[in-house]
Amino acid sequence: MNSDQFEGKWKQIKGDFKKKYGKITDDEYTEAEGNFEKLAGKVQERYGKSKEELKDEIDNW
């Protein structure tokens, strides 16, 4: 597991926490932010690339 994959796993954990916190506080924005962060973390973990590398690839599509 490289550092980008580890960072992706950490983002998933933070995303889960934000999502649950958003539900508890009834804050839809925080909940949505948590969902997005978790998704970004899954992509980063799977492909082991930095956020910037993934953004460049998506832009080039």
Distance bins in CASP14 RR format, pairs under 12 A and 6 or more apart:
PFRMAT RR
TARGET T0000
AUTHOR 0000-0000-0000
RMODE 2
METHOD distances of the structure
MODEL  1
1 7 0 0 0 0 0 1 0 0 0 0 0
1 8 0 0 0 0 1 0 0 0 0 0 0
1 9 1 0 0 1 0 0 0 0 0 0 0
1 10 0 0 0 0 0 1 0 0 0 0 0
1 44 0 0 0 0 0 1 0 0 0 0 0
1 45 0 0 0 0 1 0 0 0 0 0 0
1 46 0 0 0 0 0 1 0 0 0 0 0
1 48 0 0 0 0 1 0 0 0 0 0 0
2 8 0 0 0 0 0 1 0 0 0 0 0
2 9 0 0 0 0 0 1 0 0 0 0 0
2 44 0 0 0 0 0 1 0 0 0 0 0
2 45 0 0 0 0 0 1 0 0 0 0 0
2 47 0 0 0 0 0 1 0 0 0 0 0
2 48 1 0 1 0 0 0 0 0 0 0 0
2 49 0 0 0 0 1 0 0 0 0 0 0
2 50 0 0 0 0 1 0 0 0 0 0 0
3 9 0 0 0 0 0 1 0 0 0 0 0
3 10 0 0 0 0 0 1 0 0 0 0 0
3 44 0 0 0 0 0 1 0 0 0 0 0
3 45 0 0 0 0 0 1 0 0 0 0 0
3 48 0 0 0 0 1 0 0 0 0 0 0
3 49 0 0 0 0 0 1 0 0 0 0 0
3 50 0 0 0 0 1 0 0 0 0 0 0
4 10 0 0 0 0 0 1 0 0 0 0 0
4 11 0 0 0 0 0 1 0 0 0 0 0
4 40 0 0 0 0 0 1 0 0 0 0 0
4 41 0 0 0 0 1 0 0 0 0 0 0
4 43 0 0 0 0 0 1 0 0 0 0 0
4 44 1 0 1 0 0 0 0 0 0 0 0
4 45 0 0 0 0 1 0 0 0 0 0 0
4 46 0 0 0 0 0 1 0 0 0 0 0
4 47 0 0 0 0 1 0 0 0 0 0 0
4 48 1 0 1 0 0 0 0 0 0 0 0
4 49 1 0 1 0 0 0 0 0 0 0 0
4 50 1 0 1 0 0 0 0 0 0 0 0
4 51 0 0 0 0 1 0 0 0 0 0 0
4 52 0 0 0 0 0 1 0 0 0 0 0
4 53 0 0 0 0 1 0 0 0 0 0 0
4 54 0 0 0 0 1 0 0 0 0 0 0
5 11 0 0 0 0 0 1 0 0 0 0 0
5 12 0 0 0 0 0 1 0 0 0 0 0
5 41 0 0 0 0 1 0 0 0 0 0 0
5 42 0 0 0 0 0 1 0 0 0 0 0
5 43 0 0 0 0 0 1 0 0 0 0 0
5 44 1 0 0 1 0 0 0 0 0 0 0
5 45 1 0 1 0 0 0 0 0 0 0 0
5 46 0 0 0 0 1 0 0 0 0 0 0
5 47 0 0 0 0 1 0 0 0 0 0 0
5 48 1 0 1 0 0 0 0 0 0 0 0
5 49 0 0 0 0 1 0 0 0 0 0 0
5 50 0 0 0 0 0 1 0 0 0 0 0
6 12 0 0 0 0 0 1 0 0 0 0 0
6 13 0 0 0 0 0 1 0 0 0 0 0
6 41 0 0 0 0 0 1 0 0 0 0 0
6 44 0 0 0 0 1 0 0 0 0 0 0
6 45 0 0 0 0 1 0 0 0 0 0 0
6 48 0 0 0 0 1 0 0 0 0 0 0
6 50 0 0 0 0 0 1 0 0 0 0 0
7 13 0 0 0 0 0 1 0 0 0 0 0
7 14 0 0 0 0 0 1 0 0 0 0 0
7 37 0 0 0 0 0 1 0 0 0 0 0
7 40 0 0 0 0 0 1 0 0 0 0 0
7 41 1 0 0 1 0 0 0 0 0 0 0
7 42 0 0 0 0 0 1 0 0 0 0 0
7 43 0 0 0 0 0 1 0 0 0 0 0
7 44 1 0 0 1 0 0 0 0 0 0 0
7 45 0 0 0 0 1 0 0 0 0 0 0
7 47 0 0 0 0 0 1 0 0 0 0 0
7 48 0 0 0 0 1 0 0 0 0 0 0
7 49 0 0 0 0 0 1 0 0 0 0 0
7 50 1 0 0 1 0 0 0 0 0 0 0
7 51 0 0 0 0 1 0 0 0 0 0 0
7 52 0 0 0 0 0 1 0 0 0 0 0
7 54 0 0 0 0 0 1 0 0 0 0 0
8 14 0 0 0 0 1 0 0 0 0 0 0
8 15 0 0 0 0 0 1 0 0 0 0 0
8 37 0 0 0 0 1 0 0 0 0 0 0
8 38 0 0 0 0 1 0 0 0 0 0 0
8 39 0 0 0 0 0 1 0 0 0 0 0
8 40 1 0 0 1 0 0 0 0 0 0 0
8 41 1 1 0 0 0 0 0 0 0 0 0
8 42 1 0 0 1 0 0 0 0 0 0 0
8 43 0 0 0 0 1 0 0 0 0 0 0
8 44 1 1 0 0 0 0 0 0 0 0 0
8 45 1 0 1 0 0 0 0 0 0 0 0
8 46 0 0 0 0 1 0 0 0 0 0 0
8 47 0 0 0 0 1 0 0 0 0 0 0
8 48 1 0 0 1 0 0 0 0 0 0 0
8 49 0 0 0 0 0 1 0 0 0 0 0
8 50 0 0 0 0 1 0 0 0 0 0 0
8 51 0 0 0 0 1 0 0 0 0 0 0
8 54 0 0 0 0 0 1 0 0 0 0 0
9 15 0 0 0 0 0 1 0 0 0 0 0
9 16 0 0 0 0 0 1 0 0 0 0 0
9 38 0 0 0 0 0 1 0 0 0 0 0
9 40 0 0 0 0 0 1 0 0 0 0 0
9 41 1 0 0 1 0 0 0 0 0 0 0
9 42 0 0 0 0 1 0 0 0 0 0 0
9 43 0 0 0 0 0 1 0 0 0 0 0
9 44 0 0 0 0 1 0 0 0 0 0 0
9 45 1 0 1 0 0 0 0 0 0 0 0
9 46 0 0 0 0 0 1 0 0 0 0 0
9 48 0 0 0 0 0 1 0 0 0 0 0
10 16 0 0 0 0 0 1 0 0 0 0 0
10 17 0 0 0 0 0 1 0 0 0 0 0
10 37 0 0 0 0 0 1 0 0 0 0 0
10 38 0 0 0 0 0 1 0 0 0 0 0
10 40 0 0 0 0 0 1 0 0 0 0 0
10 41 0 0 0 0 1 0 0 0 0 0 0
10 42 0 0 0 0 0 1 0 0 0 0 0
10 44 0 0 0 0 1 0 0 0 0 0 0
10 45 0 0 0 0 1 0 0 0 0 0 0
11 17 0 0 0 0 0 1 0 0 0 0 0
11 18 0 0 0 0 0 1 0 0 0 0 0
11 33 0 0 0 0 0 1 0 0 0 0 0
11 34 0 0 0 0 1 0 0 0 0 0 0
11 35 0 0 0 0 0 1 0 0 0 0 0
11 36 0 0 0 0 1 0 0 0 0 0 0
11 37 1 0 1 0 0 0 0 0 0 0 0
11 38 1 0 0 1 0 0 0 0 0 0 0
11 39 0 0 0 0 1 0 0 0 0 0 0
11 40 1 0 1 0 0 0 0 0 0 0 0
11 41 1 1 0 0 0 0 0 0 0 0 0
11 42 0 0 0 0 1 0 0 0 0 0 0
11 43 0 0 0 0 1 0 0 0 0 0 0
11 44 1 0 0 1 0 0 0 0 0 0 0
11 45 0 0 0 0 1 0 0 0 0 0 0
11 46 0 0 0 0 0 1 0 0 0 0 0
11 48 0 0 0 0 0 1 0 0 0 0 0
11 50 0 0 0 0 0 1 0 0 0 0 0
11 51 0 0 0 0 1 0 0 0 0 0 0
12 18 0 0 0 0 0 1 0 0 0 0 0
12 19 0 0 0 0 0 1 0 0 0 0 0
12 34 0 0 0 0 1 0 0 0 0 0 0
12 35 0 0 0 0 0 1 0 0 0 0 0
12 36 0 0 0 0 0 1 0 0 0 0 0
12 37 1 0 0 1 0 0 0 0 0 0 0
12 38 1 0 1 0 0 0 0 0 0 0 0
12 39 0 0 0 0 1 0 0 0 0 0 0
12 40 0 0 0 0 1 0 0 0 0 0 0
12 41 1 0 1 0 0 0 0 0 0 0 0
12 42 1 0 0 1 0 0 0 0 0 0 0
12 43 0 0 0 0 0 1 0 0 0 0 0
12 44 0 0 0 0 1 0 0 0 0 0 0
12 45 1 0 0 1 0 0 0 0 0 0 0
12 46 0 0 0 0 0 1 0 0 0 0 0
13 19 0 0 0 0 0 1 0 0 0 0 0
13 20 0 0 0 0 0 1 0 0 0 0 0
13 34 0 0 0 0 0 1 0 0 0 0 0
13 37 0 0 0 0 1 0 0 0 0 0 0
13 38 0 0 0 0 1 0 0 0 0 0 0
13 41 0 0 0 0 1 0 0 0 0 0 0
13 42 0 0 0 0 0 1 0 0 0 0 0
13 45 0 0 0 0 0 1 0 0 0 0 0
14 20 0 0 0 0 0 1 0 0 0 0 0
14 21 0 0 0 0 0 1 0 0 0 0 0
14 30 0 0 0 0 0 1 0 0 0 0 0
14 33 0 0 0 0 1 0 0 0 0 0 0
14 34 1 0 0 1 0 0 0 0 0 0 0
14 35 0 0 0 0 0 1 0 0 0 0 0
14 36 0 0 0 0 0 1 0 0 0 0 0
14 37 1 0 1 0 0 0 0 0 0 0 0
14 38 0 0 0 0 1 0 0 0 0 0 0
14 40 0 0 0 0 0 1 0 0 0 0 0
14 41 0 0 0 0 1 0 0 0 0 0 0
15 21 0 0 0 0 1 0 0 0 0 0 0
15 22 0 0 0 0 0 1 0 0 0 0 0
15 30 0 0 0 0 1 0 0 0 0 0 0
15 31 0 0 0 0 1 0 0 0 0 0 0
15 32 0 0 0 0 0 1 0 0 0 0 0
15 33 1 0 0 1 0 0 0 0 0 0 0
15 34 1 1 0 0 0 0 0 0 0 0 0
15 35 1 0 0 1 0 0 0 0 0 0 0
15 36 0 0 0 0 1 0 0 0 0 0 0
15 37 1 0 1 0 0 0 0 0 0 0 0
15 38 1 0 1 0 0 0 0 0 0 0 0
15 39 0 0 0 0 1 0 0 0 0 0 0
15 40 0 0 0 0 1 0 0 0 0 0 0
15 41 0 0 0 0 1 0 0 0 0 0 0
15 42 0 0 0 0 0 1 0 0 0 0 0
16 22 0 0 0 0 0 1 0 0 0 0 0
16 23 0 0 0 0 0 1 0 0 0 0 0
16 31 0 0 0 0 0 1 0 0 0 0 0
16 33 0 0 0 0 0 1 0 0 0 0 0
16 34 1 0 0 1 0 0 0 0 0 0 0
16 35 0 0 0 0 1 0 0 0 0 0 0
16 37 0 0 0 0 1 0 0 0 0 0 0
16 38 1 0 0 1 0 0 0 0 0 0 0
16 39 0 0 0 0 0 1 0 0 0 0 0
16 41 0 0 0 0 0 1 0 0 0 0 0
16 42 0 0 0 0 0 1 0 0 0 0 0
17 23 0 0 0 0 0 1 0 0 0 0 0
17 24 0 0 0 0 0 1 0 0 0 0 0
17 30 0 0 0 0 1 0 0 0 0 0 0
17 31 0 0 0 0 0 1 0 0 0 0 0
17 33 0 0 0 0 0 1 0 0 0 0 0
17 34 1 0 0 1 0 0 0 0 0 0 0
17 35 0 0 0 0 0 1 0 0 0 0 0
17 37 0 0 0 0 1 0 0 0 0 0 0
17 38 0 0 0 0 1 0 0 0 0 0 0
18 24 0 0 0 0 0 1 0 0 0 0 0
18 25 0 0 0 0 0 1 0 0 0 0 0
18 27 0 0 0 0 1 0 0 0 0 0 0
18 28 0 0 0 0 0 1 0 0 0 0 0
18 29 0 0 0 0 1 0 0 0 0 0 0
18 30 1 0 1 0 0 0 0 0 0 0 0
18 31 1 0 0 1 0 0 0 0 0 0 0
18 32 0 0 0 0 1 0 0 0 0 0 0
18 33 1 0 1 0 0 0 0 0 0 0 0
18 34 1 1 0 0 0 0 0 0 0 0 0
18 35 0 0 0 0 1 0 0 0 0 0 0
18 36 0 0 0 0 1 0 0 0 0 0 0
18 37 1 0 0 1 0 0 0 0 0 0 0
18 38 0 0 0 0 1 0 0 0 0 0 0
18 40 0 0 0 0 0 1 0 0 0 0 0
19 25 0 0 0 0 0 1 0 0 0 0 0
19 27 0 0 0 0 0 1 0 0 0 0 0
19 28 0 0 0 0 0 1 0 0 0 0 0
19 29 0 0 0 0 0 1 0 0 0 0 0
19 30 1 0 0 1 0 0 0 0 0 0 0
19 31 1 0 1 0 0 0 0 0 0 0 0
19 32 0 0 0 0 1 0 0 0 0 0 0
19 33 0 0 0 0 1 0 0 0 0 0 0
19 34 1 0 1 0 0 0 0 0 0 0 0
19 35 1 0 1 0 0 0 0 0 0 0 0
19 36 0 0 0 0 1 0 0 0 0 0 0
19 37 0 0 0 0 1 0 0 0 0 0 0
19 38 1 0 0 1 0 0 0 0 0 0 0
19 39 0 0 0 0 0 1 0 0 0 0 0
20 27 0 0 0 0 0 1 0 0 0 0 0
20 30 0 0 0 0 1 0 0 0 0 0 0
20 31 0 0 0 0 1 0 0 0 0 0 0
20 34 0 0 0 0 1 0 0 0 0 0 0
20 35 0 0 0 0 0 1 0 0 0 0 0
20 38 0 0 0 0 0 1 0 0 0 0 0
21 27 1 0 0 1 0 0 0 0 0 0 0
21 28 0 0 0 0 0 1 0 0 0 0 0
21 29 0 0 0 0 0 1 0 0 0 0 0
21 30 1 0 1 0 0 0 0 0 0 0 0
21 31 1 0 0 1 0 0 0 0 0 0 0
21 33 0 0 0 0 1 0 0 0 0 0 0
21 34 0 0 0 0 1 0 0 0 0 0 0
21 37 0 0 0 0 0 1 0 0 0 0 0
22 28 1 0 0 1 0 0 0 0 0 0 0
22 29 0 0 0 0 1 0 0 0 0 0 0
22 30 1 0 1 0 0 0 0 0 0 0 0
22 31 1 0 1 0 0 0 0 0 0 0 0
22 32 0 0 0 0 1 0 0 0 0 0 0
22 33 0 0 0 0 1 0 0 0 0 0 0
22 34 0 0 0 0 1 0 0 0 0 0 0
22 35 0 0 0 0 0 1 0 0 0 0 0
23 30 0 0 0 0 1 0 0 0 0 0 0
23 31 1 0 1 0 0 0 0 0 0 0 0
23 32 0 0 0 0 0 1 0 0 0 0 0
23 34 0 0 0 0 0 1 0 0 0 0 0
23 35 0 0 0 0 0 1 0 0 0 0 0
24 30 0 0 0 0 1 0 0 0 0 0 0
24 31 0 0 0 0 1 0 0 0 0 0 0
25 31 0 0 0 0 1 0 0 0 0 0 0
27 33 0 0 0 0 1 0 0 0 0 0 0
27 34 0 0 0 0 0 1 0 0 0 0 0
28 34 0 0 0 0 0 1 0 0 0 0 0
28 35 0 0 0 0 0 1 0 0 0 0 0
29 35 0 0 0 0 0 1 0 0 0 0 0
29 36 0 0 0 0 0 1 0 0 0 0 0
30 36 0 0 0 0 0 1 0 0 0 0 0
30 37 0 0 0 0 0 1 0 0 0 0 0
31 37 0 0 0 0 0 1 0 0 0 0 0
31 38 0 0 0 0 0 1 0 0 0 0 0
32 38 0 0 0 0 0 1 0 0 0 0 0
32 39 0 0 0 0 0 1 0 0 0 0 0
33 39 0 0 0 0 0 1 0 0 0 0 0
33 40 0 0 0 0 0 1 0 0 0 0 0
34 40 0 0 0 0 1 0 0 0 0 0 0
34 41 0 0 0 0 0 1 0 0 0 0 0
35 41 0 0 0 0 0 1 0 0 0 0 0
35 42 0 0 0 0 0 1 0 0 0 0 0
36 42 0 0 0 0 0 1 0 0 0 0 0
36 43 0 0 0 0 0 1 0 0 0 0 0
37 43 0 0 0 0 0 1 0 0 0 0 0
37 44 0 0 0 0 0 1 0 0 0 0 0
37 51 0 0 0 0 0 1 0 0 0 0 0
38 44 0 0 0 0 0 1 0 0 0 0 0
38 45 0 0 0 0 0 1 0 0 0 0 0
39 45 0 0 0 0 0 1 0 0 0 0 0
39 46 0 0 0 0 0 1 0 0 0 0 0
39 54 0 0 0 0 0 1 0 0 0 0 0
40 46 0 0 0 0 0 1 0 0 0 0 0
40 47 0 0 0 0 0 1 0 0 0 0 0
40 49 0 0 0 0 0 1 0 0 0 0 0
40 50 0 0 0 0 0 1 0 0 0 0 0
40 51 1 0 0 1 0 0 0 0 0 0 0
40 54 0 0 0 0 1 0 0 0 0 0 0
40 55 0 0 0 0 0 1 0 0 0 0 0
40 58 0 0 0 0 0 1 0 0 0 0 0
41 47 0 0 0 0 0 1 0 0 0 0 0
41 48 0 0 0 0 1 0 0 0 0 0 0
41 49 0 0 0 0 0 1 0 0 0 0 0
41 50 0 0 0 0 0 1 0 0 0 0 0
41 51 0 0 0 0 1 0 0 0 0 0 0
41 54 0 0 0 0 1 0 0 0 0 0 0
42 48 0 0 0 0 0 1 0 0 0 0 0
42 54 0 0 0 0 0 1 0 0 0 0 0
43 49 0 0 0 0 1 0 0 0 0 0 0
43 50 0 0 0 0 0 1 0 0 0 0 0
43 51 0 0 0 0 1 0 0 0 0 0 0
43 53 0 0 0 0 0 1 0 0 0 0 0
43 54 1 0 0 1 0 0 0 0 0 0 0
43 55 0 0 0 0 0 1 0 0 0 0 0
43 57 0 0 0 0 0 1 0 0 0 0 0
43 58 0 0 0 0 1 0 0 0 0 0 0
44 50 1 0 0 1 0 0 0 0 0 0 0
44 51 1 0 0 1 0 0 0 0 0 0 0
44 52 0 0 0 0 0 1 0 0 0 0 0
44 53 0 0 0 0 1 0 0 0 0 0 0
44 54 1 0 0 1 0 0 0 0 0 0 0
44 55 0 0 0 0 0 1 0 0 0 0 0
45 51 0 0 0 0 0 1 0 0 0 0 0
45 54 0 0 0 0 0 1 0 0 0 0 0
46 54 0 0 0 0 0 1 0 0 0 0 0
47 53 0 0 0 0 1 0 0 0 0 0 0
47 54 1 0 0 1 0 0 0 0 0 0 0
47 57 0 0 0 0 1 0 0 0 0 0 0
47 58 0 0 0 0 0 1 0 0 0 0 0
48 54 0 0 0 0 1 0 0 0 0 0 0
49 55 0 0 0 0 1 0 0 0 0 0 0
49 56 0 0 0 0 1 0 0 0 0 0 0
49 57 1 0 0 1 0 0 0 0 0 0 0
49 58 0 0 0 0 0 1 0 0 0 0 0
50 56 0 0 0 0 1 0 0 0 0 0 0
50 57 0 0 0 0 0 1 0 0 0 0 0
51 57 0 0 0 0 0 1 0 0 0 0 0
51 58 0 0 0 0 0 1 0 0 0 0 0
52 58 0 0 0 0 0 1 0 0 0 0 0
52 59 0 0 0 0 0 1 0 0 0 0 0
53 59 0 0 0 0 0 1 0 0 0 0 0
53 60 0 0 0 0 0 1 0 0 0 0 0
54 60 0 0 0 0 0 1 0 0 0 0 0
54 61 0 0 0 0 0 1 0 0 0 0 0
55 61 0 0 0 0 0 1 0 0 0 0 0
END
